[in-house]
Amino acid sequence: MNDPYLNELRDDFEGYSNQLKKLKNKLLKTSSPELQAKIIKQIDSVANKMEGNQKQSAKVTKSRIKERKTKSKGKN
């Protein structure tokens, strides 16, 4: 399904994924407990954003499918 809003959500998700990879590498390289705690909080924040993004994507996809079904029924 090619939808501008869904494409935007997909791009956002990829951005979050890249952020997580970078944070993971930072976490593995640091030995400071304070810095590790800060990075873990950032990882949690990005993970929560990703979860919200996925929920929104699912809602929009269901809505778009419903719209298509309604339009196709209206044509018959």
N, C-alpha and C positions, 0 to 999 in steps of 0.2 A: 504494500500500500504506500503510495507516494503522497505524503501529506506534509506540508511545510512545518506545521507545529510538531508533528511526530519526528520529523527530521531534526528539528531543533533540539528536542528532548534526547534524541539519540546522540547528537553531537555533545550535548552537555554530559551525558553519561560517559562518553569516551574521555572527555576532559577530566571527570572525576576519577576514572580508572587510571589515567596517567598521573594524576596527583597522588593517588594511593601508591603507585609504584615508586614514585620519588620519595614519598614519606617512609615507605618500607626500607628503601636503601639507606636513608638518613638514620632510621632507627637502628639498623644493623651496624652502622658505622660508629655510632656514638656509645660511649661508656658512661656518660653522665646520667645518673638517675633522674635528675631534675629535667634534663633535656629529653630523656626518654618519656617521661610523664607528659611533657608538653606535646611531643610528637604523637603519642597515643591519643591524647585529647583531639588533636587535629585529625587523626585517622578516624576516630569515632564521629566527628563532625561531618567529614566527607562521606562516610558510610551512611549516615542518616540522610544526607542530601541525595545519595544514590537511591536509597530506599524510597524516598518521596518521589523521585524522578520515575522510578519503575512503577509505582502505584499510579501516578498521573498518566504514564504511557498506557497502562492497562485500561484505565478509565476512558481515555480518548479513543483507543483502538476499539473498545466495545461500542462506544458512541458512534464512531464512524461506520462500523459494521451495521449497527442498527439503522443508521441513516440510509445506507445503501439498500438494505432490505425494504425499508419503508418506501423509498423511491421506486424500487423495482416492482413492488406491489401496486403502487399508484399508476404505473404505466400499463398494467394488464387490464 
